[in-house]
Structure formats: structure tokens, C-alpha cells
Amino acid sequence: MHADIVDLREFYHSPLGAFAEHSIGMALSSLWARLPEERLVGLGYAVPYIERFKADTERTFAFMPAGQGAVNWPVGDLSSTALVFEEELPLPDSSIDRILMVHSLEFAENPRETLKEMWRVLAPGGRLVIVVPNRRGVWARMEHTPFGSGRPYSRRQLTNLLRETNFTPAASAEALFFPPSKVRAVLKLRHGLERVGRRLWPAFSGVLILEAQKRLYQGLPVAARASRRVFVPVLGAQGVPTTRSRS
């Protein structure tokens, strides 16, 4: 079951959520510095993180799973949000350059089918970054944050899953080395704990962050499945003319 959109938004509006966003955002910046003129999709609840890349991209979309719910993004501008099914994205083949999955894969009903769909919509050479709770970390054991819900992963599990779905794992990073405490005295120590944790206990980070590239030289078996789509959200480029029937 997906985390609820209300709970996710409330978490990121809290002091603990703001510190978590900063820690993960810094780790993401070490993998993706800028995305000039590329098409980016954030899947799950990636809004706090895709905001930092939006200015450089050609366009950025926030795709939110139907089981989670959606909020408008960006605030005060034309909406780039779509409510979707992870296994049936409303996008043509090879149409996206980058995908960022946050609060997504750990809630997926069928992780393999979800990643196959990511493969379908990514352009040749396209890149995917996945942020998931680390099964060895403390954050995966605490239910008062979104990282304590869903299915946590080990690095090996995530790497194997990506290889099975025709991705080549590449760079990686870790984040959230401080405990998920709401006590201000503990949170004040977060910078020191982050620095020490990266050196002494990287295997016990709160989240794993792994980048992978779409692989083209191996076929994927496709199993027949019935569509669960009950609506069809449509995303089109602004200004594209529509075809009307003539009487």
C-alpha cells in the first residue's frame, strides 16, 4: 500500500522532513549536477527533489501513483502533475531522458513490471535514479517517517532487480545517517553524524540511491496483462494543435 499524499506532504513540511530532504538532495546532486534541456519525470513523491533540477530541464513532470494521491505542482504555475499507474505511464516509448523515483519502488505492487515500464519510456541512454529505504538502516524501522513504510532494499537486491529489467547500474550514493528523531537536541547533531556516517558506517544509511542506465542490447520478455487503467491522463506539449473531425 502506498503512503498517503497527506502524510507525505506533512512529513516534508516538518523539521525532520526538511532535514531529510536536504540530506537526500545533496546526495542526488552528487549524481546529477544539472540536466540541461532534458526531459525529467519524478515518480512517486519526488516533488521536494525535482524542484532543484526544474530550471535547467526542457520540461519536468511530477507523476504520482493513483494509490498515493496527487497534489498540484509547481505551486503558483501551470500544473505539471499527473495521476498515474506506475505500470502504465501516459507517455510514448523513448520519450524521457531522466526518471527520479522517490517513495515509489518500495510501494510498487510489482517492482519488475514497474521498472520495465521505466525502461519503455526512457530514451536510448536514458538514466534512472532510485531512492529506496535501506533495509539495514534505522529509518526503515521507524514508522513515523515515509521511509519506514513499504519494502526496504539492500544494495544487492536493488542491483539485481535493475539488471533483471535491462538496466546497467552505475553510480550510487547514500543519505540519512542521522537518526529519525524529532528531538531538537538530536537533530542539531545531524551534520556531524552525516559526516561521520559516510566514513564509518555507509552500509547503515537511511536510504540507498542508485543510478542506472537503460540497456539496449538485450530483449525483455513481455507477459500479457489486462489493463487496470480507469482513466487516461494525457500530457501534450504546449501549443500542439489538436485534430478535429470535420462534418
N, C-alpha and C positions, 0 to 999 in steps of 0.2 A: 504494500500500500504506500502511495506517495505521501510525502509530507504535505500538509495543507499550506496553501499560499498565505493565509493569515499568519500562521505560526512562523513561516519563513521570513515574512516581512517584519514581524515583531522582533525576531531574533536579530536581524541586521540593523534594526533601529536601537538596539540595546548597546551598552558599553562593551559587553563581551563580544557581541556580533561585530561591532566596529573594529575591535582589535583583531578578530579572526579574519575579517575582510582585508585588513592591512597586511597581515602575515601571508595570506594566500596570494594577494595581489602582488606583493614583492617577489614571491616565488614564480608567479606567472610571467612577470616582467623579465626574469632571467631566461625564459624560454622564447617569449615573443616580445621583442622590444617595440617594434612598430609594425603595422600591417598596411603599408601604403597601397591604396587603390585595390584592395582585395575585398571579397565578399565574406562576411563573417556571420555565423549563426551561433547564438548561445542557446543551448538546450538544457531544460530543467529550470533552475532558478539561478541564472547566470548574470542577471541584471547588475548586481554590485560590481562585477568584474569586467563585463564588456564595455562599460561606460568609459574605461580608461583607453580603449582601443578605437572607439567610435569615430573620433575626429579624423583619423588617417584612412579609414576604410572607404571603399566605394559606397557600400551600404552595409548596415548591420541590422540583423533581425533577432528578436527575443522570442524563441519558441518555447512554450510552456505546456507540459503534458495535461491532457484533459483530466486525469485523476488528481492533479495538483490544484488546478485553477490558474487564472491569469490575472495580471494587473497591467494597466496601461504603462507603456514605456516608449520613448522617454517622456518624462513629465513636462507638460507645457509645450509639447511639439506634436507633430503628426505621429500617430501610433505606428510602431514597428513590431508590435506584439501579435502573435498568432497562437491560438489554442490548437494543439495537435495531438495525434497519436504518434509515439516515438517510432513505431514500425512502419508508418505510412506518412511520411512528410509531404506536404503540398509543394514539392519542388521537382523540377525536371532533373534528369540524370546529369551528373558532372557540372552542376551549376554553382557550387560553393567552393571557395578557396580554403576556408578555415572553419572548424567547428570547435566550440568550447563546451564541454559537458560538465556541469556542476549541479549537485543534488539531482542527478539523473540516473546514471548507470546502476547505482545501488538500489534504486527503486524499480528498475525495469522488470517487467513480467518475464521477458525472455531476452536476456542480455545479448545473446548471439544474434538474434533477429534484429535487435536494435542497432548493433554495430554493423550488420550487413546493410542496413538502411543508411547509416552514415557513409559507408563505402560507396553506395549508389549515388548519393547526391554530391559527393566530393569530386572536384575536378582532378584530372591526372596530376599526380604530385601533390595533391591537397593534403593538408595536415589537420590532425585531430589532437586535442588535448583533453584528457580526462582527469577530473579531480574526484577522488573517492576516499571514504574513511579508511584509515589503515587498521587492519584487524588486530595489530599488535599495540596500537596506541590507546591512550586513556580516553580520548574523545569518543571513540566507538562504543565505550561502555557507559557513557553518561547520556541519559535520555532527555536532559533539559536543553540540548542543542540539536539541530537537524542532523549533525554528523553521528548522533547516537541512534539513528533510525536506519532501516534498510539493511542491505547486505554489505558488510565491510570486505575489503580485499587485501590480500598480501601482494607484494610486488610480483611474485612468480605467477599467481593466479591471474592477475591483470595482464601480464606479458603474454601468457599462454592464450588467453582469450583473444587478445589482439592478433596474434599470429594465426589463430584458427579462423579468423574472419578477414584475412587477407590484408592485414596491416603490418608494417615493419616498425617495431618500437624503436624510438630514438632517444632523445634527451629526457631527463627526468629531474624532479625536484621534490622537496619535502617542505611542509609547513606545519604550524601549530605545535610547537614544542613546549609551550606553557600549558598548565592545567586549565580545564574549562571551569574555572571558579568564578563566582560572582563577587567574591570578597575583594574589595578595593586594594587591600594591602598585598594580596597575591598578584593582582593584575599589574600593580606598579613594578613588579619584578619581571614582567614578561620580556622586556628587551634583553636582559641578562640571560634569562632562561632560553630564549631563542638562539642566542649566540653560542651558549654552552651546548645546547641540544644538538645543533648542527654538527658540532665537533665530536661529541661524546656518545650520543645515542640517536643517530639518524634513523635507525630501524624502528624507533618508537615514536615517530612523528604522529601528529593527529590525522593528517591526510597525506596521501600519495598523489603526486602529479606526474603524469606520464604523457609524453608526446609521441605520436605515431604518424607514419606517412602511408598514404594509400598505395598499395602494391598492385601492379597491373598484369604481371606475367603468370598468374595462376587463376584458374576458374573457380567459381564458388557454386556448389550445388544449390539449386533453388527448390524448396519444397512448396507444393501448392497449399494455399491457405485462404480461408474465407475472410473477406474484408470486414473489419469491425467498425469502419467509419460510418458515423451517423450524420456528419456534416462535412462539407468540403471547404475549408478556408482557402482563399485564393490570394496569392501575393503576386502583383504585377508591377513592372517598372512604371514610375510616374510618367504620364504623358503618352503611354502606349495607346493607340486608337483601338476601339472595340469594333467588332464586325456586327452589323445589324442586318437582319433579314429584310428583304425588300418585298413589298406587297405586289 
